[in-house]
């Protein structure tokens, strides 16, 4: 009778890890804007949104989304 060959546990773990691991794509890094442009961009976007929708209908969320920044950054730059 033949014996089954001994399998190395370490190699099986490695093989399963490589086979089953989903490869994540790294997010693309956006170039960092100059400080002056970072400050003027939300102002320009805000002016456009105010002109389109009016002061009462405009939200901070919409300005932040169109400017490509987060809502807390808008509050950091311009206060609440």
N, C-alpha and C positions, 0 to 999 in steps of 0.2 A: 504494500500500500504506500502511496505517495503522500507526503505531508504537504499541506498548503504552505507556500512560502510566507515567511514572517513579513508583515508589512510594518514599515516604520511609521509610528504614530506621528512623528514630527513632519514627515514628508506629506502625509495625508492632510494634516492640518494646514500646511502651507498651500497645498494644491487646492483645497476647498476655499481657502481664503482668497486666493487669486481668482478662482473661477466664479465665486459668488459675489465678489465685491463689485459694486456698481462704481463706475468711474465718474467722479463729479467734475463738471467743467468749472474752471475757475472763472469768476466774474471778471468782465473786462474792466480795467481800471480807467476811470475818466481822468483826464488831465486836470490838475488843480488850477482853478482860476485865480487870477491876481485879486488881491483884496479889494481894490477899487471896483473891479468888474463884478465881484461877488456882491458888493453893496448896491451897485446901480442896476444889476439885472432884475432883482425883484421889484425895484421902483418902476422900471420900464414895463415890466409885465403887468404890474398893478395898474399903471396908467391905461394900458390897452384893455384890461378887463373892466375897469371902471367905465371907460368909453363905450364898451360893448353892452354891458349889463346894467350900469348905473351903480351908485354907491351902496344903496340899500340891498341890492341883489348879489353883491360880490362877497365872497367868503375868503378867509385866510387860506383855507384848504385849497381852493381853486387857484389862488395866486401861487402858492407853494408848488402845486402840481404842475402848472404851466411853466414855472421857472426851473423846475427840475431839482428842487431842494425840499427839505423836510419842513414841516410846520414849526417845530421848535426853533429852527434857524431863523425863520421870519420873525418870531418873537424875540430872539436874541438880538437881532439887528435893530428892530423897530419898537420893541416894548409891547406890552399887552394892554 
